[in-house]
Amino acid sequence: MKPQPSFDIDFDKRNNATVVIACAKCGHENRHHLTSLSPDEDILCSKCATNITMDLEGINLATRRAEEIRQAFGA
């Protein structure tokens, strides 16, 4: 199992989840809507072009975290 990139979850004003993925090489934060991510899709850092792809396990983890946050805030 490969290590997952470091990420955080943000929400826009319509409560849509955005995954903020940190590049392991340069630390730049790259933002992608959670619903637009596909497993093993090439996501390149917008600063240094390093591949920061998330696999299905990482996307599932991000989805679970987003739901936990929504539940915690009653959204």
PyMOL commands that place a pseudoatom at each C-alpha (Angstrom):
pseudoatom trace, name=CA, resn=MET, resi=1, chain=A, elem=C, hetatm=0, pos=[0.000, 0.000, 0.000]
pseudoatom trace, name=CA, resn=LYS, resi=2, chain=A, elem=C, hetatm=0, pos=[1.455, 3.345, -1.024]
pseudoatom trace, name=CA, resn=PRO, resi=3, chain=A, elem=C, hetatm=0, pos=[1.295, 6.276, 1.394]
pseudoatom trace, name=CA, resn=GLN, resi=4, chain=A, elem=C, hetatm=0, pos=[-1.573, 8.697, 0.889]
pseudoatom trace, name=CA, resn=PRO, resi=5, chain=A, elem=C, hetatm=0, pos=[-0.848, 12.358, 0.268]
pseudoatom trace, name=CA, resn=SER, resi=6, chain=A, elem=C, hetatm=0, pos=[-1.516, 14.683, 3.165]
pseudoatom trace, name=CA, resn=PHE, resi=7, chain=A, elem=C, hetatm=0, pos=[-4.865, 16.413, 2.775]
pseudoatom trace, name=CA, resn=ASP, resi=8, chain=A, elem=C, hetatm=0, pos=[-7.497, 18.502, 4.518]
pseudoatom trace, name=CA, resn=ILE, resi=9, chain=A, elem=C, hetatm=0, pos=[-11.173, 19.119, 3.775]
pseudoatom trace, name=CA, resn=ASP, resi=10, chain=A, elem=C, hetatm=0, pos=[-12.761, 22.545, 3.155]
pseudoatom trace, name=CA, resn=PHE, resi=11, chain=A, elem=C, hetatm=0, pos=[-16.351, 23.397, 2.296]
pseudoatom trace, name=CA, resn=ASP, resi=12, chain=A, elem=C, hetatm=0, pos=[-17.687, 26.120, 0.041]
pseudoatom trace, name=CA, resn=LYS, resi=13, chain=A, elem=C, hetatm=0, pos=[-20.801, 28.187, 0.802]
pseudoatom trace, name=CA, resn=ARG, resi=14, chain=A, elem=C, hetatm=0, pos=[-22.999, 25.479, -0.788]
pseudoatom trace, name=CA, resn=ASN, resi=15, chain=A, elem=C, hetatm=0, pos=[-21.470, 22.845, 1.555]
pseudoatom trace, name=CA, resn=ASN, resi=16, chain=A, elem=C, hetatm=0, pos=[-19.554, 21.123, -1.261]
pseudoatom trace, name=CA, resn=ALA, resi=17, chain=A, elem=C, hetatm=0, pos=[-16.377, 19.426, -0.069]
pseudoatom trace, name=CA, resn=THR, resi=18, chain=A, elem=C, hetatm=0, pos=[-13.002, 20.430, -1.466]
pseudoatom trace, name=CA, resn=VAL, resi=19, chain=A, elem=C, hetatm=0, pos=[-9.923, 18.335, -0.832]
pseudoatom trace, name=CA, resn=VAL, resi=20, chain=A, elem=C, hetatm=0, pos=[-6.803, 20.388, -0.144]
pseudoatom trace, name=CA, resn=ILE, resi=21, chain=A, elem=C, hetatm=0, pos=[-3.893, 18.097, -1.035]
pseudoatom trace, name=CA, resn=ALA, resi=22, chain=A, elem=C, hetatm=0, pos=[-0.392, 19.031, 0.075]
pseudoatom trace, name=CA, resn=CYS, resi=23, chain=A, elem=C, hetatm=0, pos=[2.412, 18.279, -2.367]
pseudoatom trace, name=CA, resn=ALA, resi=24, chain=A, elem=C, hetatm=0, pos=[4.988, 16.010, -0.719]
pseudoatom trace, name=CA, resn=LYS, resi=25, chain=A, elem=C, hetatm=0, pos=[7.812, 17.656, -2.674]
pseudoatom trace, name=CA, resn=CYS, resi=26, chain=A, elem=C, hetatm=0, pos=[7.164, 21.403, -2.273]
pseudoatom trace, name=CA, resn=GLY, resi=27, chain=A, elem=C, hetatm=0, pos=[4.304, 21.593, 0.258]
pseudoatom trace, name=CA, resn=HIS, resi=28, chain=A, elem=C, hetatm=0, pos=[2.033, 23.612, -2.049]
pseudoatom trace, name=CA, resn=GLU, resi=29, chain=A, elem=C, hetatm=0, pos=[-1.677, 23.119, -1.306]
pseudoatom trace, name=CA, resn=ASN, resi=30, chain=A, elem=C, hetatm=0, pos=[-3.682, 21.967, -4.324]
pseudoatom trace, name=CA, resn=ARG, resi=31, chain=A, elem=C, hetatm=0, pos=[-7.485, 22.194, -4.227]
pseudoatom trace, name=CA, resn=HIS, resi=32, chain=A, elem=C, hetatm=0, pos=[-9.894, 19.775, -5.941]
pseudoatom trace, name=CA, resn=HIS, resi=33, chain=A, elem=C, hetatm=0, pos=[-13.624, 19.228, -5.493]
pseudoatom trace, name=CA, resn=LEU, resi=34, chain=A, elem=C, hetatm=0, pos=[-14.077, 15.881, -3.782]
pseudoatom trace, name=CA, resn=THR, resi=35, chain=A, elem=C, hetatm=0, pos=[-16.769, 14.780, -6.242]
pseudoatom trace, name=CA, resn=SER, resi=36, chain=A, elem=C, hetatm=0, pos=[-14.447, 15.412, -9.206]
pseudoatom trace, name=CA, resn=LEU, resi=37, chain=A, elem=C, hetatm=0, pos=[-11.654, 13.122, -7.954]
pseudoatom trace, name=CA, resn=SER, resi=38, chain=A, elem=C, hetatm=0, pos=[-11.229, 9.704, -9.528]
pseudoatom trace, name=CA, resn=PRO, resi=39, chain=A, elem=C, hetatm=0, pos=[-8.992, 6.934, -8.202]
pseudoatom trace, name=CA, resn=ASP, resi=40, chain=A, elem=C, hetatm=0, pos=[-5.469, 7.044, -9.615]
pseudoatom trace, name=CA, resn=GLU, resi=41, chain=A, elem=C, hetatm=0, pos=[-6.310, 10.117, -11.737]
pseudoatom trace, name=CA, resn=ASP, resi=42, chain=A, elem=C, hetatm=0, pos=[-3.198, 12.150, -12.488]
pseudoatom trace, name=CA, resn=ILE, resi=43, chain=A, elem=C, hetatm=0, pos=[-3.240, 15.211, -10.243]
pseudoatom trace, name=CA, resn=LEU, resi=44, chain=A, elem=C, hetatm=0, pos=[-0.184, 17.356, -10.674]
pseudoatom trace, name=CA, resn=CYS, resi=45, chain=A, elem=C, hetatm=0, pos=[0.982, 19.972, -8.218]
pseudoatom trace, name=CA, resn=SER, resi=46, chain=A, elem=C, hetatm=0, pos=[0.206, 23.365, -9.712]
pseudoatom trace, name=CA, resn=LYS, resi=47, chain=A, elem=C, hetatm=0, pos=[3.543, 24.697, -8.443]
pseudoatom trace, name=CA, resn=CYS, resi=48, chain=A, elem=C, hetatm=0, pos=[6.157, 21.990, -9.183]
pseudoatom trace, name=CA, resn=ALA, resi=49, chain=A, elem=C, hetatm=0, pos=[4.199, 19.457, -11.339]
pseudoatom trace, name=CA, resn=THR, resi=50, chain=A, elem=C, hetatm=0, pos=[4.849, 16.538, -8.953]
pseudoatom trace, name=CA, resn=ASN, resi=51, chain=A, elem=C, hetatm=0, pos=[2.202, 13.812, -9.207]
pseudoatom trace, name=CA, resn=ILE, resi=52, chain=A, elem=C, hetatm=0, pos=[0.044, 13.802, -6.034]
pseudoatom trace, name=CA, resn=THR, resi=53, chain=A, elem=C, hetatm=0, pos=[-2.554, 11.271, -7.157]
pseudoatom trace, name=CA, resn=MET, resi=54, chain=A, elem=C, hetatm=0, pos=[-4.972, 9.803, -4.608]
pseudoatom trace, name=CA, resn=ASP, resi=55, chain=A, elem=C, hetatm=0, pos=[-6.056, 6.185, -4.895]
pseudoatom trace, name=CA, resn=LEU, resi=56, chain=A, elem=C, hetatm=0, pos=[-9.520, 4.809, -4.088]
pseudoatom trace, name=CA, resn=GLU, resi=57, chain=A, elem=C, hetatm=0, pos=[-8.601, 4.317, -0.425]
pseudoatom trace, name=CA, resn=GLY, resi=58, chain=A, elem=C, hetatm=0, pos=[-7.531, 7.960, -0.113]
pseudoatom trace, name=CA, resn=ILE, resi=59, chain=A, elem=C, hetatm=0, pos=[-10.684, 9.231, -1.811]
pseudoatom trace, name=CA, resn=ASN, resi=60, chain=A, elem=C, hetatm=0, pos=[-12.834, 7.045, 0.448]
pseudoatom trace, name=CA, resn=LEU, resi=61, chain=A, elem=C, hetatm=0, pos=[-10.994, 8.404, 3.500]
pseudoatom trace, name=CA, resn=ALA, resi=62, chain=A, elem=C, hetatm=0, pos=[-11.578, 11.985, 2.323]
pseudoatom trace, name=CA, resn=THR, resi=63, chain=A, elem=C, hetatm=0, pos=[-15.276, 11.218, 1.737]
pseudoatom trace, name=CA, resn=ARG, resi=64, chain=A, elem=C, hetatm=0, pos=[-15.623, 9.774, 5.253]
pseudoatom trace, name=CA, resn=ARG, resi=65, chain=A, elem=C, hetatm=0, pos=[-13.885, 12.789, 6.793]
pseudoatom trace, name=CA, resn=ALA, resi=66, chain=A, elem=C, hetatm=0, pos=[-16.145, 15.170, 4.875]
pseudoatom trace, name=CA, resn=GLU, resi=67, chain=A, elem=C, hetatm=0, pos=[-19.241, 13.337, 6.135]
pseudoatom trace, name=CA, resn=GLU, resi=68, chain=A, elem=C, hetatm=0, pos=[-17.927, 13.348, 9.712]
pseudoatom trace, name=CA, resn=ILE, resi=69, chain=A, elem=C, hetatm=0, pos=[-17.358, 17.104, 9.506]
pseudoatom trace, name=CA, resn=ARG, resi=70, chain=A, elem=C, hetatm=0, pos=[-20.843, 17.679, 8.073]
pseudoatom trace, name=CA, resn=GLN, resi=71, chain=A, elem=C, hetatm=0, pos=[-22.393, 15.608, 10.858]
pseudoatom trace, name=CA, resn=ALA, resi=72, chain=A, elem=C, hetatm=0, pos=[-20.367, 17.383, 13.544]
pseudoatom trace, name=CA, resn=PHE, resi=73, chain=A, elem=C, hetatm=0, pos=[-21.630, 20.759, 12.340]
pseudoatom trace, name=CA, resn=GLY, resi=74, chain=A, elem=C, hetatm=0, pos=[-25.161, 19.578, 11.589]
pseudoatom trace, name=CA, resn=ALA, resi=75, chain=A, elem=C, hetatm=0, pos=[-24.885, 20.390, 7.903]
for i in range(1, 75): cmd.bond("trace and resi %d" % i, "trace and resi %d" % (i + 1))
show_as sticks, trace
zoom trace
